[in-house]
Amino acid sequence: MRIIDLTQLIAPEMPVYPGTEPPRLLPANTYEESGFRETLLTLFSHTGTHMDAPAHLFPHRTTLDAFPASQFVGSALVLDCTDVPEGGVIGMERIEAVRQKADLAQFLLIRTGWDARWGTDAYFGNYPVISHEVANYLIASGKKGIGLDVIGVDPIADEGLTLHKLLYAQREIVVIENLCRLEACGEELFTFCALPLKYRNADGAPVRAVALVEERL
């Protein structure tokens, strides 16, 4: 079995969503002064590779700490959408092309190739987004979550967060953003794990996302 890390590194110089602050990693204790090293982490809950909860947008909806841990682990399929142009829409034809596997997957992970732009201004550009039909498919098929290698499920210009609201208004579903290296997962189903920090009333949290891919003879 191969274990593939799909997580971006948290660092002070990393990209963050416009309007938020970059993380701070400050020495709290040092080997010289305390005999051990400890770091004070200061970061927004939606920093780096992270997970959004329904409570991110709707009061009294489910927070990440209220979900069972089983919500964060399941079968997954990567949809290769790297040929979709900037500003393009990822439609149901992508799912129909692999419908049997897509129906079996508990997570759909959208690969646009946008993670290659991580660390540049282009990462905040006009990345491809899923259509409303795809969002409705996620709802109707009872998916645990959707993951993307871009900074948001909505276009960065959509301050109304239309797709987020469509998903969260109807389903106990999570959204994982800023994934990377999805090309390493292949075209078959695999086990996906994205475990968020468990803090009280969590509207979102950084995750360590990994793919567990069976070696095929």
N, C-alpha and C positions, 0 to 999 in steps of 0.2 A: 504493500500500500504506500502510495506517495501522499505526503502531507504538504499542501501548497499554501503558503502564506499569501493572503489576498488583502493585506492591511498596509496602509500608508504609515510612514513613520511620523510620530508627533515630535515636532521640533519648533523652536521659536520662529524660524524663518519659513515655516510651511504656509501654503495657501489656506485662507479662512474665508468663510462666507462674508460678502461685503456687509459692513456695518458691525461686525464682531471684531474682537481683539485677538491677536495671536496668543498662543499659550506662553506661559512663563514657567521656566524650570529653574528654580533658585536653590542654591545650597542652603540647607537648613542645619545640617551638621556635617562636619568634615573629619577625615581621619586624624588630622593634626590636632584639632581642638577637642574632639569628642571621642576619638578612637573608632568611629564608624562613620559611614556616609549615609545621609538621608536628604531627599530632595522635596522641596515644597512645590507642588504642582498647582498652577492656577490656570484654568481653562474653561471655556464655554462647554456646555453639555453636548453641543453638536459640532465638536471639533474632529477633524480628520476623518478616518473611516469610522462611521458612527451609525447608530440606529435611532430612528424616530418612532415614538409611540403615538397612538391615537390621542393621548393627552397633550401632545405637542400643539394641537390646534383646537381641541374641544375640551372645555372644562367638564369634569366628572366622567371623562372617558378613561380607559385603561392606561395606567402608567407601566413602565417597563418592570419595575419591581413587583408589580401585581401579577404579571404573567408567570405561568409555570415555566421552568427552564426548558421544557419540551418545545416551547414556542420558537426557540432559537436554534434548533437543530432539526434537520430533515433532508429529504432528497432534493436535489437541485439540478437545474439544466441551464447551461449558458446559451443564450441566443446571440449568434454572431450578427451584429448589425453594423459592422465596421464600414460597409459600403454606403451607409445612409449619409447623405451630405450634411454639411453644417446647416442648421435650421430645419433639417428634415424631420419627418414624423415616422415613427416605428409603428407600423400597422399590423392588423391581424394576419396578414399574409405571412409574416415571419413565424407566427405560431402555427398556422395551418400547415406550413411546410414540415413541421416536426410535431404534429398535433398529438400523436400517441404518447410520445415522451413528455411533451409539455403538460398533458393532462395528469400524468403520473407524478410530476414534480411538485413538491410542496413549496419550493422557492424558484422563481424565475430570475436569472441574473442577466442583465442586459449589457452586452459588450459593445461599446462604441469605439474603443481604442483611444478614448479621450484621456485616459490615464497617462499616455505618453506626453501630454502637455502639462502634467503636474509640475508645479514650481515656476510656471511661466504665466504671463498675463493672458495668454490664449486659453488657459484653462477656464477662465470666466466668460468665455465667448458663447456663441450661439450653438450649443451642443444639441444633438438630436434628442427628442423626447418621445415617450410612448403616446399613442392616441387614446382618446376616451374609450374606444372600443376595447383596446387592450386592458385598460384599467377595469372596465366592466367584466372582462374575462377573468381577471384576477379575483374579483369579488365573487363572481358566479361559481368559479371552480374551487373556492375555499382555500386559496393559497395562504400559507403562513406569512409570506413576505415577498417583496421584490427587492433586488439589489442592482445597483448601477455603478459604473465607473466614472460618473460625473458628479458634480457638486449638489445636484438636486433632481428630484423626479419631475419638478416643474421647470419651465424655462426660467432662467435667472431674472428675466424682466417681468415675470408674472408675480407681482406682489400679493395678489389674491390667493396664490397657492391652490389653484383650481384642482389639480390632480390629487394633491395631498387630501384636500377636503372630500373629493369624490370617494377616495379609498377609505378614509377614516370615518366618514359619516355612516358607512354601512357594514364595515367589517372590523374584526379584531385582527388587524394585519399590521406588520411592521415594514418599514422602508429602511434599507441599508444604502448609504451613499458613500462616495469616494472609495469604492473598491479598486483593486488593481490586479494585474496579472491574470485576468480571466482567460486569456488565451491558453494558459497552461492546463486548464481544466478539461479540455477535449470536448467532444460532441455528445458524449453519453451522460446518463444520470450518474450522480455521485452524491456523497454525503457532505452537506454544508453545515458549518457551525459558525455562529456569530454571537458571542456571549458578551452582553453589555455589563458595564459596571452596575452593581446593585446598590443604588442609593435611594433614599426616601423620596417618593413622589417624582420619579424620574420621567421627565418629558422626552429625554433623549440621553444617549451616552455613547462614548467611544466604545468600540468593540475590537476584539482580536478575531478577525474572520479568517477561516481556513477551509480548504477543500480537502476531503479525504477521498482519494481516487484509487480505485482498485487497479492493480497492474494486470493487464490483459496479455495472455500468452499468444 
